[in-house]
Amino acid sequence: MLKKYVSPNKLQFVGKAWEIRHALRLEKKRQGGNVPLAELLSRKIIHLES
């Protein structure tokens, strides 16, 4: 089961590797598909859904 821990300057995923990859791919699709992970994190546009 994937878990997300969020603090003001840190986002931490805990789970199996495939769960983390899947969550990141879904978020990338929501943002248009061509957004690098570093940009997603720096802009804080990841939807922090539990």
CHARMM-style PDB file with segment names, atoms N, HN, CA, C and O in Angstrom:
ATOM      1  N   MET     1       0.840  -1.174   0.000  1.00  0.00      PROA
ATOM      2  CA  MET     1       0.000   0.000   0.000  1.00  0.00      PROA
ATOM      3  C   MET     1       0.890   1.245   0.000  1.00  0.00      PROA
ATOM      4  O   MET     1       1.757   1.400   0.860  1.00  0.00      PROA
ATOM      5  N   LEU     2       0.670   2.103  -0.950  1.00  0.00      PROA
ATOM      6  HN  LEU     2      -0.034   1.977  -1.648  1.00  0.00      PROA
ATOM      7  CA  LEU     2       1.455   3.327  -1.078  1.00  0.00      PROA
ATOM      8  C   LEU     2       1.024   4.335  -0.023  1.00  0.00      PROA
ATOM      9  O   LEU     2      -0.168   4.548   0.198  1.00  0.00      PROA
ATOM     10  N   LYS     3       1.994   4.946   0.618  1.00  0.00      PROA
ATOM     11  HN  LYS     3       2.963   4.773   0.439  1.00  0.00      PROA
ATOM     12  CA  LYS     3       1.726   5.998   1.598  1.00  0.00      PROA
ATOM     13  C   LYS     3       2.499   7.232   1.191  1.00  0.00      PROA
ATOM     14  O   LYS     3       3.622   7.139   0.695  1.00  0.00      PROA
ATOM     15  N   LYS     4       1.891   8.400   1.405  1.00  0.00      PROA
ATOM     16  HN  LYS     4       0.979   8.476   1.808  1.00  0.00      PROA
ATOM     17  CA  LYS     4       2.544   9.674   1.110  1.00  0.00      PROA
ATOM     18  C   LYS     4       2.664  10.459   2.405  1.00  0.00      PROA
ATOM     19  O   LYS     4       1.695  10.614   3.149  1.00  0.00      PROA
ATOM     20  N   TYR     5       3.862  10.946   2.661  1.00  0.00      PROA
ATOM     21  HN  TYR     5       4.649  10.820   2.057  1.00  0.00      PROA
ATOM     22  CA  TYR     5       4.111  11.804   3.804  1.00  0.00      PROA
ATOM     23  C   TYR     5       4.525  13.164   3.267  1.00  0.00      PROA
ATOM     24  O   TYR     5       5.435  13.267   2.445  1.00  0.00      PROA
ATOM     25  N   VAL     6       3.852  14.203   3.738  1.00  0.00      PROA
ATOM     26  HN  VAL     6       3.112  14.119   4.406  1.00  0.00      PROA
ATOM     27  CA  VAL     6       4.074  15.544   3.207  1.00  0.00      PROA
ATOM     28  C   VAL     6       4.436  16.491   4.342  1.00  0.00      PROA
ATOM     29  O   VAL     6       3.792  16.507   5.391  1.00  0.00      PROA
ATOM     30  N   SER     7       5.470  17.270   4.112  1.00  0.00      PROA
ATOM     31  HN  SER     7       5.993  17.257   3.260  1.00  0.00      PROA
ATOM     32  CA  SER     7       5.829  18.370   5.001  1.00  0.00      PROA
ATOM     33  C   SER     7       6.071  19.577   4.099  1.00  0.00      PROA
ATOM     34  O   SER     7       6.097  19.430   2.877  1.00  0.00      PROA
ATOM     35  N   PRO     8       6.249  20.762   4.673  1.00  0.00      PROA
ATOM     36  CA  PRO     8       6.394  21.957   3.830  1.00  0.00      PROA
ATOM     37  C   PRO     8       7.514  21.887   2.784  1.00  0.00      PROA
ATOM     38  O   PRO     8       7.389  22.482   1.714  1.00  0.00      PROA
ATOM     39  N   ASN     9       8.587  21.183   3.071  1.00  0.00      PROA
ATOM     40  HN  ASN     9       8.689  20.699   3.940  1.00  0.00      PROA
ATOM     41  CA  ASN     9       9.686  21.142   2.098  1.00  0.00      PROA
ATOM     42  C   ASN     9      10.092  19.725   1.715  1.00  0.00      PROA
ATOM     43  O   ASN     9      11.204  19.512   1.231  1.00  0.00      PROA
ATOM     44  N   LYS    10       9.200  18.748   1.926  1.00  0.00      PROA
ATOM     45  HN  LYS    10       8.297  18.921   2.319  1.00  0.00      PROA
ATOM     46  CA  LYS    10       9.548  17.369   1.612  1.00  0.00      PROA
ATOM     47  C   LYS    10       8.298  16.563   1.269  1.00  0.00      PROA
ATOM     48  O   LYS    10       7.248  16.716   1.894  1.00  0.00      PROA
ATOM     49  N   LEU    11       8.433  15.714   0.276  1.00  0.00      PROA
ATOM     50  HN  LEU    11       9.286  15.589  -0.232  1.00  0.00      PROA
ATOM     51  CA  LEU    11       7.395  14.766  -0.096  1.00  0.00      PROA
ATOM     52  C   LEU    11       8.039  13.392  -0.095  1.00  0.00      PROA
ATOM     53  O   LEU    11       9.044  13.174  -0.772  1.00  0.00      PROA
ATOM     54  N   GLN    12       7.467  12.462   0.663  1.00  0.00      PROA
ATOM     55  HN  GLN    12       6.650  12.639   1.213  1.00  0.00      PROA
ATOM     56  CA  GLN    12       8.067  11.135   0.782  1.00  0.00      PROA
ATOM     57  C   GLN    12       7.024  10.079   0.455  1.00  0.00      PROA
ATOM     58  O   GLN    12       5.935  10.064   1.029  1.00  0.00      PROA
ATOM     59  N   PHE    13       7.375   9.189  -0.483  1.00  0.00      PROA
ATOM     60  HN  PHE    13       8.260   9.201  -0.949  1.00  0.00      PROA
ATOM     61  CA  PHE    13       6.530   8.055  -0.820  1.00  0.00      PROA
ATOM     62  C   PHE    13       7.104   6.819  -0.152  1.00  0.00      PROA
ATOM     63  O   PHE    13       8.318   6.616  -0.142  1.00  0.00      PROA
ATOM     64  N   VAL    14       6.228   5.995   0.407  1.00  0.00      PROA
ATOM     65  HN  VAL    14       5.242   6.161   0.400  1.00  0.00      PROA
ATOM     66  CA  VAL    14       6.643   4.729   0.994  1.00  0.00      PROA
ATOM     67  C   VAL    14       5.753   3.648   0.396  1.00  0.00      PROA
ATOM     68  O   VAL    14       4.528   3.703   0.494  1.00  0.00      PROA
ATOM     69  N   GLY    15       6.390   2.673  -0.221  1.00  0.00      PROA
ATOM     70  HN  GLY    15       7.386   2.628  -0.301  1.00  0.00      PROA
ATOM     71  CA  GLY    15       5.647   1.578  -0.825  1.00  0.00      PROA
ATOM     72  C   GLY    15       6.556   0.780  -1.730  1.00  0.00      PROA
ATOM     73  O   GLY    15       7.773   0.967  -1.749  1.00  0.00      PROA
ATOM     74  N   LYS    16       5.945  -0.101  -2.471  1.00  0.00      PROA
ATOM     75  HN  LYS    16       4.957  -0.253  -2.456  1.00  0.00      PROA
ATOM     76  CA  LYS    16       6.710  -0.902  -3.422  1.00  0.00      PROA
ATOM     77  C   LYS    16       7.108  -0.014  -4.597  1.00  0.00      PROA
ATOM     78  O   LYS    16       6.434   0.974  -4.891  1.00  0.00      PROA
ATOM     79  N   ALA    17       8.193  -0.364  -5.259  1.00  0.00      PROA
ATOM     80  HN  ALA    17       8.741  -1.166  -5.021  1.00  0.00      PROA
ATOM     81  CA  ALA    17       8.711   0.456  -6.360  1.00  0.00      PROA
ATOM     82  C   ALA    17       7.666   0.662  -7.441  1.00  0.00      PROA
ATOM     83  O   ALA    17       7.530   1.770  -7.959  1.00  0.00      PROA
ATOM     84  N   TRP    18       6.919  -0.388  -7.795  1.00  0.00      PROA
ATOM     85  HN  TRP    18       7.029  -1.288  -7.374  1.00  0.00      PROA
ATOM     86  CA  TRP    18       5.929  -0.252  -8.864  1.00  0.00      PROA
ATOM     87  C   TRP    18       4.801   0.685  -8.452  1.00  0.00      PROA
ATOM     88  O   TRP    18       4.234   1.365  -9.307  1.00  0.00      PROA
ATOM     89  N   GLU    19       4.453   0.743  -7.152  1.00  0.00      PROA
ATOM     90  HN  GLU    19       4.913   0.190  -6.457  1.00  0.00      PROA
ATOM     91  CA  GLU    19       3.399   1.643  -6.681  1.00  0.00      PROA
ATOM     92  C   GLU    19       3.845   3.100  -6.802  1.00  0.00      PROA
ATOM     93  O   GLU    19       3.063   3.969  -7.188  1.00  0.00      PROA
ATOM     94  N   ILE    20       5.101   3.355  -6.469  1.00  0.00      PROA
ATOM     95  HN  ILE    20       5.737   2.650  -6.155  1.00  0.00      PROA
ATOM     96  CA  ILE    20       5.637   4.716  -6.548  1.00  0.00      PROA
ATOM     97  C   ILE    20       5.724   5.161  -8.009  1.00  0.00      PROA
ATOM     98  O   ILE    20       5.326   6.276  -8.346  1.00  0.00      PROA
ATOM     99  N   ARG    21       6.246   4.285  -8.877  1.00  0.00      PROA
ATOM    100  HN  ARG    21       6.569   3.379  -8.603  1.00  0.00      PROA
ATOM    101  CA  ARG    21       6.317   4.611 -10.307  1.00  0.00      PROA
ATOM    102  C   ARG    21       4.933   4.882 -10.871  1.00  0.00      PROA
ATOM    103  O   ARG    21       4.748   5.817 -11.650  1.00  0.00      PROA
ATOM    104  N   HSD    22       3.964   4.070 -10.483  1.00  0.00      PROA
ATOM    105  HN  HSD    22       4.114   3.310  -9.850  1.00  0.00      PROA
ATOM    106  CA  HSD    22       2.593   4.240 -10.979  1.00  0.00      PROA
ATOM    107  C   HSD    22       2.015   5.593 -10.535  1.00  0.00      PROA
ATOM    108  O   HSD    22       1.414   6.306 -11.339  1.00  0.00      PROA
ATOM    109  N   ALA    23       2.200   5.942  -9.255  1.00  0.00      PROA
ATOM    110  HN  ALA    23       2.689   5.363  -8.603  1.00  0.00      PROA
ATOM    111  CA  ALA    23       1.693   7.212  -8.739  1.00  0.00      PROA
ATOM    112  C   ALA    23       2.333   8.393  -9.467  1.00  0.00      PROA
ATOM    113  O   ALA    23       1.650   9.364  -9.791  1.00  0.00      PROA
ATOM    114  N   LEU    24       3.637   8.314  -9.723  1.00  0.00      PROA
ATOM    115  HN  LEU    24       4.192   7.525  -9.460  1.00  0.00      PROA
ATOM    116  CA  LEU    24       4.329   9.398 -10.426  1.00  0.00      PROA
ATOM    117  C   LEU    24       3.865   9.505 -11.876  1.00  0.00      PROA
ATOM    118  O   LEU    24       3.702  10.608 -12.398  1.00  0.00      PROA
ATOM    119  N   ARG    25       3.654   8.360 -12.528  1.00  0.00      PROA
ATOM    120  HN  ARG    25       3.787   7.464 -12.104  1.00  0.00      PROA
ATOM    121  CA  ARG    25       3.161   8.378 -13.910  1.00  0.00      PROA
ATOM    122  C   ARG    25       1.765   8.974 -13.996  1.00  0.00      PROA
ATOM    123  O   ARG    25       1.475   9.740 -14.915  1.00  0.00      PROA
ATOM    124  N   LEU    26       0.900   8.632 -13.051  1.00  0.00      PROA
ATOM    125  HN  LEU    26       1.136   8.010 -12.305  1.00  0.00      PROA
ATOM    126  CA  LEU    26      -0.450   9.205 -13.048  1.00  0.00      PROA
ATOM    127  C   LEU    26      -0.406  10.719 -12.878  1.00  0.00      PROA
ATOM    128  O   LEU    26      -1.125  11.449 -13.560  1.00  0.00      PROA
ATOM    129  N   GLU    27       0.434  11.178 -11.974  1.00  0.00      PROA
ATOM    130  HN  GLU    27       1.018  10.585 -11.421  1.00  0.00      PROA
ATOM    131  CA  GLU    27       0.547  12.624 -11.748  1.00  0.00      PROA
ATOM    132  C   GLU    27       1.095  13.328 -12.978  1.00  0.00      PROA
ATOM    133  O   GLU    27       0.653  14.424 -13.323  1.00  0.00      PROA
ATOM    134  N   LYS    28       2.053  12.699 -13.634  1.00  0.00      PROA
ATOM    135  HN  LYS    28       2.412  11.809 -13.354  1.00  0.00      PROA
ATOM    136  CA  LYS    28       2.619  13.279 -14.848  1.00  0.00      PROA
ATOM    137  C   LYS    28       1.544  13.409 -15.932  1.00  0.00      PROA
ATOM    138  O   LYS    28       1.496  14.413 -16.643  1.00  0.00      PROA
ATOM    139  N   LYS    29       0.684  12.395 -16.057  1.00  0.00      PROA
ATOM    140  HN  LYS    29       0.723  11.579 -15.480  1.00  0.00      PROA
ATOM    141  CA  LYS    29      -0.414  12.456 -17.037  1.00  0.00      PROA
ATOM    142  C   LYS    29      -1.374  13.581 -16.707  1.00  0.00      PROA
ATOM    143  O   LYS    29      -1.855  14.273 -17.604  1.00  0.00      PROA
ATOM    144  N   ARG    30      -1.658  13.773 -15.415  1.00  0.00      PROA
ATOM    145  HN  ARG    30      -1.267  13.211 -14.686  1.00  0.00      PROA
ATOM    146  CA  ARG    30      -2.578  14.849 -15.009  1.00  0.00      PROA
ATOM    147  C   ARG    30      -2.034  16.226 -15.394  1.00  0.00      PROA
ATOM    148  O   ARG    30      -2.804  17.148 -15.662  1.00  0.00      PROA
ATOM    149  N   GLN    31      -0.718  16.361 -15.419  1.00  0.00      PROA
ATOM    150  HN  GLN    31      -0.092  15.612 -15.201  1.00  0.00      PROA
ATOM    151  CA  GLN    31      -0.090  17.646 -15.701  1.00  0.00      PROA
ATOM    152  C   GLN    31       0.240  17.841 -17.177  1.00  0.00      PROA
ATOM    153  O   GLN    31       0.832  18.858 -17.539  1.00  0.00      PROA
ATOM    154  N   GLY    32      -0.118  16.916 -18.018  1.00  0.00      PROA
ATOM    155  HN  GLY    32      -0.598  16.089 -17.724  1.00  0.00      PROA
ATOM    156  CA  GLY    32       0.100  17.092 -19.441  1.00  0.00      PROA
ATOM    157  C   GLY    32       1.067  16.118 -20.074  1.00  0.00      PROA
ATOM    158  O   GLY    32       1.152  16.062 -21.301  1.00  0.00      PROA
ATOM    159  N   GLY    33       1.793  15.357 -19.297  1.00  0.00      PROA
ATOM    160  HN  GLY    33       1.724  15.403 -18.300  1.00  0.00      PROA
ATOM    161  CA  GLY    33       2.639  14.318 -19.837  1.00  0.00      PROA
ATOM    162  C   GLY    33       4.073  14.684 -20.136  1.00  0.00      PROA
ATOM    163  O   GLY    33       4.920  13.794 -20.207  1.00  0.00      PROA
ATOM    164  N   ASN    34       4.383  15.954 -20.314  1.00  0.00      PROA
ATOM    165  HN  ASN    34       3.695  16.677 -20.257  1.00  0.00      PROA
ATOM    166  CA  ASN    34       5.754  16.349 -20.664  1.00  0.00      PROA
ATOM    167  C   ASN    34       6.440  17.141 -19.561  1.00  0.00      PROA
ATOM    168  O   ASN    34       7.431  17.827 -19.809  1.00  0.00      PROA
ATOM    169  N   VAL    35       5.918  17.048 -18.353  1.00  0.00      PROA
ATOM    170  HN  VAL    35       5.113  16.490 -18.151  1.00  0.00      PROA
ATOM    171  CA  VAL    35       6.473  17.811 -17.236  1.00  0.00      PROA
ATOM    172  C   VAL    35       7.498  16.948 -16.497  1.00  0.00      PROA
ATOM    173  O   VAL    35       7.164  15.849 -16.053  1.00  0.00      PROA
ATOM    174  N   PRO    36       8.737  17.425 -16.359  1.00  0.00      PROA
ATOM    175  CA  PRO    36       9.739  16.662 -15.604  1.00  0.00      PROA
ATOM    176  C   PRO    36       9.382  16.594 -14.121  1.00  0.00      PROA
ATOM    177  O   PRO    36       8.736  17.496 -13.588  1.00  0.00      PROA
ATOM    178  N   LEU    37       9.801  15.529 -13.468  1.00  0.00      PROA
ATOM    179  HN  LEU    37      10.326  14.796 -13.901  1.00  0.00      PROA
ATOM    180  CA  LEU    37       9.504  15.342 -12.052  1.00  0.00      PROA
ATOM    181  C   LEU    37      10.025  16.508 -11.213  1.00  0.00      PROA
ATOM    182  O   LEU    37       9.334  16.970 -10.304  1.00  0.00      PROA
ATOM    183  N   ALA    38      11.219  16.983 -11.503  1.00  0.00      PROA
ATOM    184  HN  ALA    38      11.780  16.607 -12.241  1.00  0.00      PROA
ATOM    185  CA  ALA    38      11.796  18.095 -10.737  1.00  0.00      PROA
ATOM    186  C   ALA    38      10.896  19.333 -10.812  1.00  0.00      PROA
ATOM    187  O   ALA    38      10.752  20.058  -9.828  1.00  0.00      PROA
ATOM    188  N   GLU    39      10.300  19.568 -11.968  1.00  0.00      PROA
ATOM    189  HN  GLU    39      10.417  18.979 -12.767  1.00  0.00      PROA
ATOM    190  CA  GLU    39       9.412  20.719 -12.117  1.00  0.00      PROA
ATOM    191  C   GLU    39       8.119  20.511 -11.326  1.00  0.00      PROA
ATOM    192  O   GLU    39       7.608  21.450 -10.716  1.00  0.00      PROA
ATOM    193  N   LEU    40       7.595  19.296 -11.336  1.00  0.00      PROA
ATOM    194  HN  LEU    40       8.010  18.533 -11.832  1.00  0.00      PROA
ATOM    195  CA  LEU    40       6.398  19.010 -10.549  1.00  0.00      PROA
ATOM    196  C   LEU    40       6.639  19.305  -9.079  1.00  0.00      PROA
ATOM    197  O   LEU    40       5.808  19.921  -8.413  1.00  0.00      PROA
ATOM    198  N   LEU    41       7.777  18.862  -8.583  1.00  0.00      PROA
ATOM    199  HN  LEU    41       8.452  18.361  -9.124  1.00  0.00      PROA
ATOM    200  CA  LEU    41       8.077  19.052  -7.167  1.00  0.00      PROA
ATOM    201  C   LEU    41       8.385  20.506  -6.835  1.00  0.00      PROA
ATOM    202  O   LEU    41       7.964  21.000  -5.789  1.00  0.00      PROA
ATOM    203  N   SER    42       9.107  21.194  -7.701  1.00  0.00      PROA
ATOM    204  HN  SER    42       9.449  20.793  -8.551  1.00  0.00      PROA
ATOM    205  CA  SER    42       9.479  22.576  -7.408  1.00  0.00      PROA
ATOM    206  C   SER    42       8.269  23.503  -7.444  1.00  0.00      PROA
ATOM    207  O   SER    42       8.209  24.474  -6.690  1.00  0.00      PROA
ATOM    208  N   ARG    43       7.326  23.215  -8.297  1.00  0.00      PROA
ATOM    209  HN  ARG    43       7.375  22.426  -8.910  1.00  0.00      PROA
ATOM    210  CA  ARG    43       6.110  24.043  -8.381  1.00  0.00      PROA
ATOM    211  C   ARG    43       5.062  23.638  -7.359  1.00  0.00      PROA
ATOM    212  O   ARG    43       4.079  24.350  -7.157  1.00  0.00      PROA
ATOM    213  N   LYS    44       5.270  22.495  -6.714  1.00  0.00      PROA
ATOM    214  HN  LYS    44       6.069  21.917  -6.878  1.00  0.00      PROA
ATOM    215  CA  LYS    44       4.312  21.977  -5.735  1.00  0.00      PROA
ATOM    216  C   LYS    44       2.924  21.831  -6.339  1.00  0.00      PROA
ATOM    217  O   LYS    44       1.927  22.210  -5.725  1.00  0.00      PROA
ATOM    218  N   ILE    45       2.867  21.271  -7.564  1.00  0.00      PROA
ATOM    219  HN  ILE    45       3.678  20.964  -8.062  1.00  0.00      PROA
ATOM    220  CA  ILE    45       1.580  21.102  -8.211  1.00  0.00      PROA
ATOM    221  C   ILE    45       1.093  19.661  -8.137  1.00  0.00      PROA
ATOM    222  O   ILE    45       0.094  19.304  -8.761  1.00  0.00      PROA
ATOM    223  N   ILE    46       1.796  18.843  -7.380  1.00  0.00      PROA
ATOM    224  HN  ILE    46       2.608  19.133  -6.873  1.00  0.00      PROA
ATOM    225  CA  ILE    46       1.334  17.475  -7.200  1.00  0.00      PROA
ATOM    226  C   ILE    46       0.117  17.500  -6.284  1.00  0.00      PROA
ATOM    227  O   ILE    46       0.145  18.102  -5.210  1.00  0.00      PROA
ATOM    228  N   HSD    47      -0.925  16.854  -6.710  1.00  0.00      PROA
ATOM    229  HN  HSD    47      -0.948  16.365  -7.581  1.00  0.00      PROA
ATOM    230  CA  HSD    47      -2.121  16.750  -5.886  1.00  0.00      PROA
ATOM    231  C   HSD    47      -1.838  15.771  -4.766  1.00  0.00      PROA
ATOM    232  O   HSD    47      -1.571  14.595  -5.016  1.00  0.00      PROA
ATOM    233  N   LEU    48      -1.893  16.239  -3.559  1.00  0.00      PROA
ATOM    234  HN  LEU    48      -2.110  17.194  -3.356  1.00  0.00      PROA
ATOM    235  CA  LEU    48      -1.497  15.420  -2.413  1.00  0.00      PROA
ATOM    236  C   LEU    48      -2.724  14.713  -1.859  1.00  0.00      PROA
ATOM    237  O   LEU    48      -3.222  15.043  -0.783  1.00  0.00      PROA
ATOM    238  N   GLU    49      -3.191  13.746  -2.608  1.00  0.00      PROA
ATOM    239  HN  GLU    49      -2.786  13.478  -3.482  1.00  0.00      PROA
ATOM    240  CA  GLU    49      -4.353  12.975  -2.214  1.00  0.00      PROA
ATOM    241  C   GLU    49      -3.899  11.750  -1.448  1.00  0.00      PROA
ATOM    242  O   GLU    49      -2.889  11.138  -1.794  1.00  0.00      PROA
ATOM    243  N   SER    50      -4.618  11.395  -0.435  1.00  0.00      PROA
ATOM    244  HN  SER    50      -5.439  11.892  -0.153  1.00  0.00      PROA
ATOM    245  CA  SER    50      -4.263  10.203   0.350  1.00  0.00      PROA
ATOM    246  C   SER    50      -5.045   9.006  -0.104  1.00  0.00      PROA
ATOM    247  OT1 SER    50      -4.877   7.916   0.442  1.00  0.00      PROA
TER     248      SER     50
END
